[in-house]
Amino acid sequence: MARWQRNGLAIAIYSSGSELAQRRLFESVDDADLTPFIARYFDTSVGAKTDAASYTAIAARVPLPPKELLFLSDQTSELAAARAAGLQVALSVRPGNHPQSDADAYEAFESFEQIVG
């Protein structure tokens, strides 16, 4: 996250948890405060995570063209919605996640270190 920030990239979180809950979580990850690295928080008040209009709304609030945004998720239904809105997308592969039947349709990352930025 620090590398991305140094390189001028902004990080935003879109979660089904409230914005407040997200902030609380990122304040205490592994006894660290990651909130200085996070520019924006979005929750489902912008819409459902499987609805392309939600990602269009997020892009308008950032504001950047959708094609300049990268959305990571472990749910391909969310990736499909973000892709339909014109965002770049990638599958986040984490231990314990449920396999996604259409995972081969997406570039996959197992670590943030793999993401150039």
C-alpha positions as CSV (number, residue, x, y, z in Angstrom):
1,M,0.0,0.0,0.0
2,A,2.9,2.4,0.8
3,R,4.5,1.6,-2.6
4,W,1.2,2.3,-4.4
5,Q,0.8,5.6,-2.5
6,R,4.4,6.7,-3.2
7,N,3.7,6.0,-6.9
8,G,0.6,8.3,-6.9
9,L,-2.0,5.6,-6.8
10,A,-5.1,6.0,-4.5
11,I,-6.6,3.1,-2.7
12,A,-10.4,2.9,-2.1
13,I,-12.3,0.2,-0.4
14,Y,-15.8,-1.0,-1.5
15,S,-17.3,-3.4,1.1
16,S,-20.7,-4.7,2.2
17,G,-19.6,-3.5,5.7
18,S,-20.4,0.1,6.6
19,E,-17.8,2.8,6.0
20,L,-17.4,3.1,9.7
21,A,-16.8,-0.6,10.1
22,Q,-14.3,-0.5,7.3
23,R,-12.3,2.3,9.0
24,R,-12.4,0.4,12.4
25,L,-11.1,-2.7,10.7
26,F,-8.2,-1.0,8.9
27,E,-7.3,0.9,12.0
28,S,-6.3,-2.4,13.7
29,V,-5.0,-4.8,11.1
30,D,-2.1,-6.7,12.6
31,D,-1.7,-4.0,15.3
32,A,-1.2,-1.4,12.5
33,D,-3.2,1.5,11.2
34,L,-3.6,1.2,7.5
35,T,-6.1,4.1,7.2
36,P,-3.4,6.6,6.1
37,F,-3.1,4.6,2.9
38,I,-6.9,4.5,2.1
39,A,-8.2,7.5,0.3
40,R,-11.9,6.6,0.1
41,Y,-14.4,4.1,1.6
42,F,-17.6,2.9,-0.2
43,D,-20.3,0.7,1.1
44,T,-23.5,-0.6,-0.4
45,S,-25.1,2.8,-0.1
46,V,-23.8,3.2,-3.6
47,G,-25.6,0.1,-4.7
48,A,-25.2,-3.7,-4.8
49,K,-21.8,-5.1,-5.4
50,T,-23.2,-7.2,-8.3
51,D,-24.7,-4.2,-10.0
52,A,-22.6,-2.3,-12.7
53,A,-24.3,1.0,-11.7
54,S,-22.6,0.8,-8.3
55,Y,-19.2,0.8,-10.0
56,T,-20.2,3.7,-12.3
57,A,-21.3,5.6,-9.2
58,I,-17.9,5.0,-7.5
59,A,-16.0,6.1,-10.5
60,A,-18.0,9.3,-10.6
61,R,-17.1,10.0,-6.9
62,V,-13.4,9.2,-7.2
63,P,-13.4,10.9,-10.0
64,L,-11.5,8.9,-12.6
65,P,-12.6,7.3,-15.8
66,P,-13.7,3.7,-15.1
67,K,-10.9,2.3,-17.3
68,E,-8.3,3.8,-14.9
69,L,-9.7,1.9,-11.9
70,L,-8.6,-1.6,-10.9
71,F,-11.2,-3.5,-8.8
72,L,-10.1,-6.6,-6.9
73,S,-12.5,-9.1,-5.5
74,D,-12.7,-12.8,-4.6
75,Q,-16.2,-13.0,-6.1
76,T,-16.4,-13.2,-9.8
77,S,-20.0,-11.9,-9.8
78,E,-18.7,-8.6,-8.5
79,L,-15.9,-8.6,-11.0
80,A,-18.4,-9.1,-13.8
81,A,-20.4,-6.1,-12.6
82,A,-17.3,-3.9,-12.3
83,R,-16.1,-5.1,-15.8
84,A,-19.5,-4.2,-17.2
85,A,-19.1,-0.7,-15.9
86,G,-15.7,-0.4,-17.7
87,L,-13.3,-1.0,-14.8
88,Q,-10.2,-3.1,-14.9
89,V,-10.7,-6.2,-12.7
90,A,-8.7,-9.0,-11.1
91,L,-9.5,-12.0,-9.0
92,S,-8.1,-12.0,-5.5
93,V,-7.2,-15.6,-4.6
94,R,-6.9,-16.1,-0.9
95,P,-6.7,-19.3,1.2
96,G,-10.1,-20.5,2.3
97,N,-12.0,-18.7,-0.4
98,H,-14.7,-20.7,-2.2
99,P,-13.6,-21.6,-5.8
100,Q,-15.2,-19.5,-8.5
101,S,-16.5,-21.5,-11.5
102,D,-15.5,-18.8,-14.0
103,A,-12.2,-17.8,-12.4
104,D,-10.3,-18.5,-15.6
105,A,-12.0,-15.4,-17.1
106,Y,-10.0,-13.1,-14.9
107,E,-6.4,-12.3,-14.1
108,A,-5.7,-13.6,-10.6
109,F,-3.5,-12.4,-7.8
110,E,-2.5,-14.2,-4.7
111,S,-0.6,-11.2,-3.2
112,F,-0.7,-7.5,-3.4
113,E,3.0,-7.7,-4.2
114,Q,2.1,-9.1,-7.6
115,I,0.2,-5.9,-8.5
116,V,2.5,-3.4,-10.2
117,G,1.8,0.1,-9.2
